[in-house]
Amino acid sequence: MSGIGFSELIILFLIGLIVLGPQRLPRVASQLGTWLGQARRMTRVMRRQLEDELNLEKELNIRPPPRPARPADDSYSPNYAAKHETADADSPTVETEVNNAAEDIAEEKGA
């Protein structure tokens, strides 16, 4: 019983008898027992519902939504142009690549 020994229970009963009197003590004890029973039932029901909810998540394999992936390029960043100016100056443009490809095709046809 929740850490209360028999001797402490007798002392509590005697104090209740003195404070409440012999006529009210049984009624109060009965009402207290009813309240404790209801509290236990409510906690049992709440515990069962919580366990059912947790088991339902496991059975359905519910997971939180994944975090959005970060884009591969930072072209939306205001610092993008400053970061890539030197790289763009050294790399060939699309026009140069197209011209080189056209020359390669012309050489293959001529060969």
N, CA, C and O atoms as a Tinker XYZ file with bonds, in Angstrom:
   444  protein
     1  N      0.821000   -1.189000    0.000000    73     2
     2  CA     0.000000    0.000000    0.000000    64     1     3
     3  C      0.858000    1.243000    0.000000    63     2     4     5
     4  O      1.074000    1.752000    1.100000    81     3
     5  N      1.331000    1.754000   -0.979000    73     3     6
     6  CA     1.988000    3.046000   -1.178000    64     5     7
     7  C      2.769000    3.591000    0.014000    63     6     8     9
     8  O      2.669000    4.780000    0.313000    81     7
     9  N      3.540000    2.754000    0.699000    73     7    10
    10  CA     4.431000    3.226000    1.740000    64     9    11
    11  C      3.788000    3.478000    3.088000    63    10    12    13
    12  O      4.471000    3.969000    3.987000    81    11
    13  N      2.517000    3.173000    3.281000    73    11    14
    14  CA     1.855000    3.372000    4.575000    64    13    15
    15  C      1.768000    2.018000    5.261000    63    14    16    17
    16  O      1.204000    1.068000    4.720000    81    15
    17  N      2.333000    1.943000    6.458000    73    15    18
    18  CA     2.288000    0.701000    7.228000    64    17    19
    19  C      0.983000    0.573000    7.994000    63    18    20    21
    20  O      0.151000    1.481000    7.999000    81    19
    21  N      0.823000   -0.586000    8.649000    73    19    22
    22  CA    -0.412000   -0.846000    9.385000    64    21    23
    23  C     -0.575000    0.118000   10.557000    63    22    24    25
    24  O     -1.679000    0.590000   10.828000    81    23
    25  N      0.522000    0.410000   11.250000    73    23    26
    26  CA     0.421000    1.310000   12.408000    64    25    27
    27  C      0.042000    2.728000   11.969000    63    26    28    29
    28  O     -0.746000    3.392000   12.642000    81    27
    29  N      0.593000    3.194000   10.852000    73    27    30
    30  CA     0.229000    4.527000   10.351000    64    29    31
    31  C     -1.224000    4.570000    9.915000    63    30    32    33
    32  O     -1.894000    5.590000   10.080000    81    31
    33  N     -1.719000    3.466000    9.356000    73    31    34
    34  CA    -3.110000    3.395000    8.929000    64    33    35
    35  C     -4.047000    3.481000   10.138000    63    34    36    37
    36  O     -5.083000    4.143000   10.073000    81    35
    37  N     -3.692000    2.827000   11.220000    73    35    38
    38  CA    -4.497000    2.889000   12.442000    64    37    39
    39  C     -4.522000    4.323000   12.996000    63    38    40    41
    40  O     -5.565000    4.806000   13.436000    81    39
    41  N     -3.369000    4.991000   12.970000    73    39    42
    42  CA    -3.310000    6.380000   13.466000    64    41    43
    43  C     -4.174000    7.291000   12.602000    63    42    44    45
    44  O     -4.890000    8.139000   13.134000    81    43
    45  N     -4.122000    7.135000   11.278000    73    43    46
    46  CA    -4.970000    7.947000   10.388000    64    45    47
    47  C     -6.447000    7.674000   10.652000    63    46    48    49
    48  O     -7.260000    8.598000   10.657000    81    47
    49  N     -6.792000    6.416000   10.870000    73    47    50
    50  CA    -8.187000    6.069000   11.152000    64    49    51
    51  C     -8.651000    6.725000   12.445000    63    50    52    53
    52  O     -9.759000    7.259000   12.498000    81    51
    53  N     -7.828000    6.696000   13.489000    73    51    54
    54  CA    -8.193000    7.321000   14.765000    64    53    55
    55  C     -8.339000    8.838000   14.634000    63    54    56    57
    56  O     -9.252000    9.421000   15.220000    81    55
    57  N     -7.460000    9.478000   13.881000    73    55    58
    58  CA    -7.568000   10.926000   13.656000    64    57    59
    59  C     -8.860000   11.241000   12.906000    63    58    60    61
    60  O     -9.557000   12.198000   13.245000    81    59
    61  N     -9.186000   10.437000   11.883000    73    59    62
    62  CA   -10.433000   10.623000   11.138000    64    61    63
    63  C    -11.640000   10.432000   12.010000    63    62    64    65
    64  O    -12.631000   11.150000   11.875000    81    63
    65  N    -11.570000    9.466000   12.909000    73    63    66
    66  CA   -12.683000    9.215000   13.815000    64    65    67
    67  C    -12.893000   10.387000   14.758000    63    66    68    69
    68  O    -14.030000   10.759000   15.048000    81    67
    69  N    -11.808000   10.966000   15.236000    73    67    70
    70  CA   -11.918000   12.117000   16.149000    64    69    71
    71  C    -12.443000   13.340000   15.405000    63    70    72    73
    72  O    -13.318000   14.040000   15.914000    81    71
    73  N    -11.923000   13.607000   14.204000    73    71    74
    74  CA   -12.312000   14.815000   13.452000    64    73    75
    75  C    -13.728000   14.693000   12.901000    63    74    76    77
    76  O    -14.518000   15.627000   13.041000    81    75
    77  N    -14.067000   13.572000   12.280000    73    75    78
    78  CA   -15.354000   13.438000   11.592000    64    77    79
    79  C    -16.455000   12.867000   12.483000    63    78    80    81
    80  O    -17.634000   13.150000   12.265000    81    79
    81  N    -16.097000   12.096000   13.449000    73    79    82
    82  CA   -17.112000   11.475000   14.310000    64    81    83
    83  C    -17.486000   10.102000   13.782000    63    82    84    85
    84  O    -17.222000    9.791000   12.621000    81    83
    85  N    -18.091000    9.287000   14.614000    73    83    86
    86  CA   -18.407000    7.905000   14.228000    64    85    87
    87  C    -19.519000    7.784000   13.185000    63    86    88    89
    88  O    -19.602000    6.756000   12.512000    81    87
    89  N    -20.366000    8.784000   13.028000    73    87    90
    90  CA   -21.454000    8.679000   12.059000    64    89    91
    91  C    -21.009000    9.111000   10.657000    63    90    92    93
    92  O    -21.459000    8.532000    9.668000    81    91
    93  N    -20.147000   10.102000   10.556000    73    91    94
    94  CA   -19.726000   10.607000    9.235000    64    93    95
    95  C    -18.537000    9.851000    8.681000    63    94    96    97
    96  O    -18.354000    9.834000    7.463000    81    95
    97  N    -17.721000    9.226000    9.510000    73    95    98
    98  CA   -16.501000    8.555000    9.037000    64    97    99
    99  C    -16.799000    7.441000    8.026000    63    98   100   101
   100  O    -16.120000    7.402000    7.000000    81    99
   101  N    -17.754000    6.541000    8.236000    73    99   102
   102  CA   -18.017000    5.504000    7.226000    64   101   103
   103  C    -18.491000    6.082000    5.886000    63   102   104   105
   104  O    -18.120000    5.589000    4.821000    81   103
   105  N    -19.311000    7.127000    5.956000    73   103   106
   106  CA   -19.795000    7.760000    4.719000    64   105   107
   107  C    -18.645000    8.401000    3.943000    63   106   108   109
   108  O    -18.550000    8.249000    2.725000    81   107
   109  N    -17.770000    9.118000    4.657000    73   107   110
   110  CA   -16.617000    9.768000    4.022000    64   109   111
   111  C    -15.660000    8.721000    3.464000    63   110   112   113
   112  O    -15.131000    8.896000    2.366000    81   111
   113  N    -15.430000    7.646000    4.195000    73   111   114
   114  CA   -14.541000    6.579000    3.724000    64   113   115
   115  C    -15.106000    5.926000    2.467000    63   114   116   117
   116  O    -14.367000    5.625000    1.530000    81   115
   117  N    -16.418000    5.709000    2.455000    73   115   118
   118  CA   -17.054000    5.123000    1.273000    64   117   119
   119  C    -16.920000    6.046000    0.065000    63   118   120   121
   120  O    -16.609000    5.599000   -1.038000    81   119
   121  N    -17.156000    7.330000    0.286000    73   119   122
   122  CA   -17.046000    8.295000   -0.809000    64   121   123
   123  C    -15.605000    8.394000   -1.304000    63   122   124   125
   124  O    -15.364000    8.479000   -2.508000    81   123
   125  N    -14.661000    8.382000   -0.386000    73   123   126
   126  CA   -13.246000    8.422000   -0.759000    64   125   127
   127  C    -12.863000    7.186000   -1.568000    63   126   128   129
   128  O    -12.127000    7.288000   -2.549000    81   127
   129  N    -13.360000    6.022000   -1.160000    73   127   130
   130  CA   -13.106000    4.785000   -1.909000    64   129   131
   131  C    -13.697000    4.841000   -3.310000    63   130   132   133
   132  O    -13.083000    4.374000   -4.269000    81   131
   133  N    -14.897000    5.419000   -3.425000    73   131   134
   134  CA   -15.529000    5.567000   -4.741000    64   133   135
   135  C    -14.690000    6.476000   -5.637000    63   134   136   137
   136  O    -14.484000    6.173000   -6.812000    81   135
   137  N    -14.210000    7.583000   -5.088000    73   135   138
   138  CA   -13.388000    8.510000   -5.879000    64   137   139
   139  C    -12.091000    7.848000   -6.328000    63   138   140   141
   140  O    -11.674000    8.008000   -7.475000    81   139
   141  N    -11.457000    7.107000   -5.431000    73   139   142
   142  CA   -10.205000    6.427000   -5.798000    64   141   143
   143  C    -10.454000    5.388000   -6.890000    63   142   144   145
   144  O     -9.648000    5.250000   -7.810000    81   143
   145  N    -11.565000    4.660000   -6.792000    73   143   146
   146  CA   -11.907000    3.673000   -7.821000    64   145   147
   147  C    -12.125000    4.331000   -9.177000    63   146   148   149
   148  O    -11.660000    3.828000  -10.199000    81   147
   149  N    -12.832000    5.452000   -9.181000    73   147   150
   150  CA   -13.059000    6.169000  -10.438000    64   149   151
   151  C    -11.751000    6.692000  -11.012000    63   150   152   153
   152  O    -11.533000    6.626000  -12.222000    81   151
   153  N    -10.882000    7.211000  -10.155000    73   151   154
   154  CA    -9.587000    7.721000  -10.632000    64   153   155
   155  C     -8.759000    6.587000  -11.235000    63   154   156   157
   156  O     -8.118000    6.772000  -12.270000    81   155
   157  N     -8.766000    5.423000  -10.599000    73   155   158
   158  CA    -8.018000    4.278000  -11.145000    64   157   159
   159  C     -8.583000    3.844000  -12.489000    63   158   160   161
   160  O     -7.831000    3.561000  -13.422000    81   159
   161  N     -9.917000    3.791000  -12.589000    73   159   162
   162  CA   -10.530000    3.409000  -13.874000    64   161   163
   163  C    -10.161000    4.401000  -14.974000    63   162   164   165
   164  O     -9.827000    4.006000  -16.091000    81   163
   165  N    -10.225000    5.696000  -14.648000    73   163   166
   166  CA    -9.897000    6.711000  -15.656000    64   165   167
   167  C     -8.446000    6.589000  -16.100000    63   166   168   169
   168  O     -8.163000    6.677000  -17.295000    81   167
   169  N     -7.529000    6.389000  -15.173000    73   167   170
   170  CA    -6.119000    6.246000  -15.565000    64   169   171
   171  C     -5.909000    4.984000  -16.384000    63   170   172   173
   172  O     -5.107000    4.981000  -17.317000    81   171
   173  N     -6.623000    3.901000  -16.047000    73   171   174
   174  CA    -6.506000    2.656000  -16.809000    64   173   175
   175  C     -6.995000    2.855000  -18.251000    63   174   176   177
   176  O     -6.364000    2.392000  -19.201000    81   175
   177  N     -8.133000    3.554000  -18.395000    73   175   178
   178  CA    -8.684000    3.805000  -19.734000    64   177   179
   179  C     -7.744000    4.701000  -20.533000    63   178   180   181
   180  O     -7.489000    4.447000  -21.710000    81   179
   181  N     -7.232000    5.742000  -19.897000    73   179   182
   182  CA    -6.322000    6.657000  -20.606000    64   181   183
   183  C     -5.043000    5.932000  -21.021000    63   182   184   185
   184  O     -4.538000    6.141000  -22.124000    81   183
   185  N     -4.523000    5.086000  -20.143000    73   183   186
   186  CA    -3.313000    4.328000  -20.467000    64   185   187
   187  C     -3.560000    3.385000  -21.644000    63   186   188   189
   188  O     -2.726000    3.273000  -22.542000    81   187
   189  N     -4.708000    2.710000  -21.636000    73   187   190
   190  CA    -5.047000    1.792000  -22.717000    64   189   191
   191  C     -5.178000    2.542000  -24.046000    63   190   192   193
   192  O     -4.706000    2.067000  -25.079000    81   191
   193  N     -5.820000    3.716000  -24.016000    73   191   194
   194  CA    -5.958000    4.506000  -25.242000    64   193   195
   195  C     -4.599000    4.968000  -25.758000    63   194   196   197
   196  O     -4.349000    4.940000  -26.963000    81   195
   197  N     -3.730000    5.389000  -24.861000    73   195   198
   198  CA    -2.400000    5.830000  -25.263000    64   197   199
   199  C     -1.604000    4.679000  -25.867000    63   198   200   201
   200  O     -0.934000    4.856000  -26.885000    81   199
   201  N     -1.671000    3.499000  -25.247000    73   199   202
   202  CA    -0.972000    2.337000  -25.796000    64   201   203
   203  C     -1.532000    1.957000  -27.156000    63   202   204   205
   204  O     -0.773000    1.595000  -28.055000    81   203
   205  N     -2.861000    2.035000  -27.324000    73   203   206
   206  CA    -3.471000    1.734000  -28.621000    64   205   207
   207  C     -2.990000    2.709000  -29.681000    63   206   208   209
   208  O     -2.697000    2.302000  -30.805000    81   207
   209  N     -2.903000    3.993000  -29.342000    73   207   210
   210  CA    -2.426000    4.991000  -30.300000    64   209   211
   211  C     -0.980000    4.717000  -30.698000    63   210   212   213
   212  O     -0.637000    4.802000  -31.877000    81   211
   213  N     -0.140000    4.391000  -29.738000    73   211   214
   214  CA     1.267000    4.121000  -30.045000    64   213   215
   215  C      1.401000    2.857000  -30.887000    63   214   216   217
   216  O      2.209000    2.818000  -31.814000    81   215
   217  N      0.624000    1.827000  -30.577000    73   215   218
   218  CA     0.681000    0.603000  -31.369000    64   217   219
   219  C      0.145000    0.831000  -32.769000    63   218   220   221
   220  O      0.636000    0.228000  -33.722000    81   219
   221  N     -0.856000    1.693000  -32.911000    73   219   222
   222  CA    -1.407000    1.993000  -34.224000    64   221   223
   223  C     -0.354000    2.657000  -35.105000    63   222   224   225
   224  O     -0.239000    2.336000  -36.288000    81   223
   225  N      0.416000    3.584000  -34.529000    73   223   226
   226  CA     1.474000    4.231000  -35.307000    64   225   227
   227  C      2.514000    3.219000  -35.750000    63   226   228   229
   228  O      3.016000    3.302000  -36.871000    81   227
   229  N      2.847000    2.260000  -34.889000    73   227   230
   230  CA     3.817000    1.229000  -35.259000    64   229   231
   231  C      3.268000    0.334000  -36.351000    63   230   232   233
   232  O      3.985000   -0.011000  -37.290000    81   231
   233  N      1.980000   -0.053000  -36.237000    73   231   234
   234  CA     1.378000   -0.940000  -37.225000    64   233   235
   235  C      1.262000   -0.270000  -38.590000    63   234   236   237
   236  O      1.478000   -0.912000  -39.617000    81   235
   237  N      0.925000    1.008000  -38.605000    73   235   238
   238  CA     0.767000    1.720000  -39.875000    64   237   239
   239  C      2.089000    2.241000  -40.411000    63   238   240   241
   240  O      2.150000    2.760000  -41.525000    81   239
   241  N      3.146000    2.104000  -39.621000    73   239   242
   242  CA     4.477000    2.559000  -40.000000    64   241   243
   243  C      4.470000    4.055000  -40.315000    63   242   244   245
   244  O      4.991000    4.492000  -41.341000    81   243
   245  N      3.869000    4.826000  -39.414000    73   243   246
   246  CA     3.771000    6.278000  -39.588000    64   245   247
   247  C      5.098000    6.901000  -39.194000    63   246   248   249
   248  O      5.633000    6.630000  -38.119000    81   247
   249  N      5.617000    7.734000  -40.074000    73   247   250
   250  CA     6.856000    8.455000  -39.794000    64   249   251
   251  C      6.622000    9.938000  -40.067000    63   250   252   253
   252  O      5.744000   10.293000  -40.853000    81   251
   253  N      7.390000   10.788000  -39.434000    73   251   254
   254  CA     7.237000   12.213000  -39.726000    64   253   255
   255  C      7.660000   12.501000  -41.160000    63   254   256   257
   256  O      8.487000   11.774000  -41.711000    81   255
   257  N      7.112000   13.547000  -41.777000    73   255   258
   258  CA     7.473000   13.846000  -43.167000    64   257   259
   259  C      8.953000   14.193000  -43.268000    63   258   260   261
   260  O      9.525000   14.779000  -42.349000    81   259
   261  N      9.574000   13.825000  -44.398000    73   259   262
   262  CA    11.005000   14.117000  -44.548000    64   261   263
   263  C     11.246000   15.609000  -44.680000    63   262   264   265
   264  O     10.388000   16.362000  -45.141000    81   263
   265  N     12.428000   16.012000  -44.264000    73   263   266
   266  CA    12.803000   17.417000  -44.388000    64   265   267
   267  C     13.073000   17.724000  -45.856000    63   266   268   269
   268  O     13.597000   16.870000  -46.571000    81   267
   269  N     12.732000   18.906000  -46.315000    73   267   270
   270  CA    12.977000   19.229000  -47.725000    64   269   271
   271  C     14.474000   19.237000  -48.018000    63   270   272   273
   272  O     15.285000   19.715000  -47.225000    81   271
   273  N     14.811000   18.688000  -49.192000    73   271   274
   274  CA    16.214000   18.631000  -49.594000    64   273   275
   275  C     16.691000   20.009000  -50.016000    63   274   276   277
   276  O     15.921000   20.803000  -50.555000    81   275
   277  N     17.937000   20.283000  -49.775000    73   275   278
   278  CA    18.518000   21.563000  -50.172000    64   277   279
   279  C     18.834000   21.512000  -51.662000    63   278   280   281
   280  O     19.354000   20.503000  -52.136000    81   279
   281  N     18.538000   22.556000  -52.405000    73   279   282
   282  CA    18.819000   22.536000  -53.844000    64   281   283
   283  C     20.310000   22.341000  -54.109000    63   282   284   285
   284  O     21.158000   22.752000  -53.318000    81   283
   285  N     20.610000   21.696000  -55.252000    73   283   286
   286  CA    21.998000   21.403000  -55.594000    64   285   287
   287  C     22.781000   22.679000  -55.901000    63   286   288   289
   288  O     23.952000   22.784000  -55.537000    81   287
   289  N     22.158000   23.632000  -56.555000    73   287   290
   290  CA    22.882000   24.871000  -56.866000    64   289   291
   291  C     22.319000   26.021000  -56.039000    63   290   292   293
   292  O     21.170000   25.989000  -55.601000    81   291
   293  N     23.127000   27.003000  -55.843000    73   291   294
   294  CA    22.737000   28.166000  -55.054000    64   293   295
   295  C     22.381000   29.346000  -55.950000    63   294   296   297
   296  O     22.661000   30.491000  -55.598000    81   295
   297  N     21.766000   29.084000  -57.108000    73   295   298
   298  CA    21.495000   30.161000  -58.054000    64   297   299
   299  C     20.510000   31.178000  -57.497000    63   298   300   301
   300  O     20.434000   32.301000  -57.994000    81   299
   301  N     19.755000   30.798000  -56.471000    73   299   302
   302  CA    18.819000   31.736000  -55.866000    64   301   303
   303  C     19.522000   32.682000  -54.894000    63   302   304   305
   304  O     18.940000   33.685000  -54.482000    81   303
   305  N     20.753000   32.377000  -54.529000    73   303   306
   306  CA    21.473000   33.154000  -53.527000    64   305   307
   307  C     21.959000   34.478000  -54.106000    63   306   308   309
   308  O     22.392000   34.514000  -55.258000    81   307
   309  N     21.899000   35.572000  -53.336000    73   307   310
   310  CA    22.407000   36.850000  -53.836000    64   309   311
   311  C     23.919000   36.836000  -54.030000    63   310   312   313
   312  O     24.450000   37.658000  -54.777000    81   311
   313  N     24.609000   35.934000  -53.381000    73   311   314
   314  CA    26.062000   35.865000  -53.519000    64   313   315
   315  C     26.497000   34.941000  -54.658000    63   314   316   317
   316  O     27.692000   34.735000  -54.867000    81   315
   317  N     25.534000   34.384000  -55.392000    73   315   318
   318  CA    25.855000   33.430000  -56.448000    64   317   319
   319  C     26.740000   34.057000  -57.527000    63   318   320   321
   320  O     27.728000   33.457000  -57.949000    81   319
   321  N     26.388000   35.247000  -57.964000    73   319   322
   322  CA    27.159000   35.899000  -59.028000    64   321   323
   323  C     28.580000   36.204000  -58.566000    63   322   324   325
   324  O     29.534000   36.018000  -59.321000    81   323
   325  N     28.719000   36.666000  -57.343000    73   323   326
   326  CA    30.055000   36.992000  -56.846000    64   325   327
   327  C     30.913000   35.744000  -56.701000    63   326   328   329
   328  O     32.119000   35.800000  -56.941000    81   327
   329  N     30.339000   34.653000  -56.325000    73   327   330
   330  CA    31.090000   33.408000  -56.155000    64   329   331
   331  C     31.550000   32.832000  -57.490000    63   330   332   333
   332  O     32.647000   32.285000  -57.593000    81   331
   333  N     30.705000   32.960000  -58.509000    73   331   334
   334  CA    30.964000   32.259000  -59.768000    64   333   335
   335  C     31.458000   33.145000  -60.907000    63   334   336   337
   336  O     31.547000   32.676000  -62.042000    81   335
   337  N     31.779000   34.393000  -60.646000    73   335   338
   338  CA    32.267000   35.263000  -61.715000    64   337   339
   339  C     33.572000   34.749000  -62.295000    63   338   340   341
   340  O     33.705000   34.652000  -63.515000    81   339
   341  N     34.532000   34.421000  -61.455000    73   339   342
   342  CA    35.837000   33.960000  -61.963000    64   341   343
   343  C     35.702000   32.609000  -62.628000    63   342   344   345
   344  O     36.384000   32.353000  -63.621000    81   343
   345  N     34.859000   31.745000  -62.128000    73   343   346
   346  CA    34.694000   30.430000  -62.734000    64   345   347
   347  C     34.038000   30.561000  -64.106000    63   346   348   349
   348  O     34.399000   29.840000  -65.036000    81   347
   349  N     33.077000   31.475000  -64.238000    73   347   350
   350  CA    32.407000   31.659000  -65.514000    64   349   351
   351  C     33.335000   32.277000  -66.550000    63   350   352   353
   352  O     33.200000   31.976000  -67.736000    81   351
   353  N     34.254000   33.113000  -66.154000    73   351   354
   354  CA    35.164000   33.744000  -67.097000    64   353   355
   355  C     36.122000   32.714000  -67.702000    63   354   356   357
   356  O     36.475000   32.833000  -68.875000    81   355
   357  N     36.541000   31.733000  -66.953000    73   355   358
   358  CA    37.468000   30.713000  -67.448000    64   357   359
   359  C     36.764000   29.621000  -68.232000    63   358   360   361
   360  O     37.382000   29.008000  -69.101000    81   359
   361  N     35.513000   29.359000  -67.962000    73   359   362
   362  CA    34.823000   28.257000  -68.630000    64   361   363
   363  C     34.277000   28.719000  -69.986000    63   362   364   365
   364  O     33.927000   29.888000  -70.148000    81   363
   365  N     34.206000   27.801000  -70.958000    73   363   366
   366  CA    33.693000   28.161000  -72.279000    64   365   367
   367  C     32.191000   28.419000  -72.227000    63   366   368   369
   368  O     31.477000   27.829000  -71.417000    81   367
   369  N     31.724000   29.304000  -73.098000    73   367   370
   370  CA    30.307000   29.629000  -73.155000    64   369   371
   371  C     29.583000   28.577000  -73.972000    63   370   372   373
   372  O     30.211000   27.727000  -74.604000    81   371
   373  N     28.284000   28.635000  -73.958000    73   371   374
   374  CA    27.468000   27.699000  -74.722000    64   373   375
   375  C     27.697000   27.903000  -76.216000    63   374   376   377
   376  O     27.745000   26.943000  -76.985000    81   375
   377  N     27.836000   29.142000  -76.608000    73   375   378
   378  CA    28.059000   29.452000  -78.026000    64   377   379
   379  C     29.353000   28.821000  -78.518000    63   378   380   381
   380  O     29.394000   28.269000  -79.617000    81   379
   381  N     30.414000   28.898000  -77.710000    73   379   382
   382  CA    31.701000   28.304000  -78.087000    64   381   383
   383  C     31.569000   26.796000  -78.194000    63   382   384   385
   384  O     32.116000   26.184000  -79.111000    81   383
   385  N     30.846000   26.196000  -77.261000    73   383   386
   386  CA    30.657000   24.744000  -77.295000    64   385   387
   387  C     29.893000   24.325000  -78.550000    63   386   388   389
   388  O     30.233000   23.320000  -79.174000    81   387
   389  N     28.867000   25.085000  -78.923000    73   387   390
   390  CA    28.093000   24.763000  -80.125000    64   389   391
   391  C     28.966000   24.882000  -81.371000    63   390   392   393
   392  O     28.913000   24.023000  -82.251000    81   391
   393  N     29.767000   25.941000  -81.448000    73   391   394
   394  CA    30.661000   26.121000  -82.596000    64   393   395
   395  C     31.663000   24.977000  -82.698000    63   394   396   397
   396  O     31.917000   24.463000  -83.787000    81   395
   397  N     32.232000   24.579000  -81.564000    73   395   398
   398  CA    33.195000   23.470000  -81.578000    64   397   399
   399  C     32.529000   22.180000  -82.022000    63   398   400   401
   400  O     33.130000   21.401000  -82.761000    81   399
   401  N     31.310000   21.942000  -81.588000    73   399   402
   402  CA    30.599000   20.731000  -81.993000    64   401   403
   403  C     30.286000   20.773000  -83.486000    63   402   404   405
   404  O     30.389000   19.754000  -84.168000    81   403
   405  N     29.909000   21.933000  -83.992000    73   403   406
   406  CA    29.610000   22.052000  -85.424000    64   405   407
   407  C     30.865000   21.803000  -86.252000    63   406   408   409
   408  O     30.793000   21.146000  -87.290000    81   407
   409  N     32.009000   22.312000  -85.814000    73   407   410
   410  CA    33.262000   22.080000  -86.527000    64   409   411
   411  C     33.627000   20.605000  -86.525000    63   410   412   413
   412  O     34.097000   20.078000  -87.533000    81   411
   413  N     33.412000   19.933000  -85.391000    73   411   414
   414  CA    33.706000   18.500000  -85.312000    64   413   415
   415  C     32.844000   17.713000  -86.276000    63   414   416   417
   416  O     33.329000   16.786000  -86.926000    81   415
   417  N     31.572000   18.067000  -86.379000    73   415   418
   418  CA    30.677000   17.358000  -87.291000    64   417   419
   419  C     31.105000   17.616000  -88.734000    63   418   420   421
   420  O     31.088000   16.702000  -89.558000    81   419
   421  N     31.486000   18.847000  -89.042000    73   419   422
   422  CA    31.916000   19.167000  -90.409000    64   421   423
   423  C     33.159000   18.402000  -90.761000    63   422   424   425
   424  O     33.272000   17.931000  -91.893000    81   423
   425  N     34.105000   18.251000  -89.848000    73   423   426
   426  CA    35.313000   17.503000  -90.105000    64   425   427
   427  C     35.028000   16.036000  -90.335000    63   426   428   429
   428  O     35.657000   15.403000  -91.183000    81   427
   429  N     34.068000   15.478000  -89.572000    73   427   430
   430  CA    33.724000   14.071000  -89.742000    64   429   431
   431  C     33.090000   13.831000  -91.096000    63   430   432   433
   432  O     33.360000   12.812000  -91.730000    81   431
   433  N     32.246000   14.756000  -91.554000    73   431   434
   434  CA    31.609000   14.593000  -92.859000    64   433   435
   435  C     32.638000   14.724000  -93.977000    63   434   436   437
   436  O     32.548000   14.040000  -94.996000    81   435
   437  N     33.609000   15.601000  -93.779000    73   435   438
   438  CA    34.619000   15.818000  -94.803000    64   437   439
   439  C     35.634000   14.685000  -94.836000    63   438   440   441
   440  O     36.290000   14.485000  -95.858000    81   439
   441  N     35.778000   13.960000  -93.777000    73   439   442
   442  CA    36.807000   12.910000  -93.719000    64   441   443
   443  C     36.385000   11.635000  -94.328000    63   442   444
   444  O     37.155000   10.675000  -94.345000    81   443
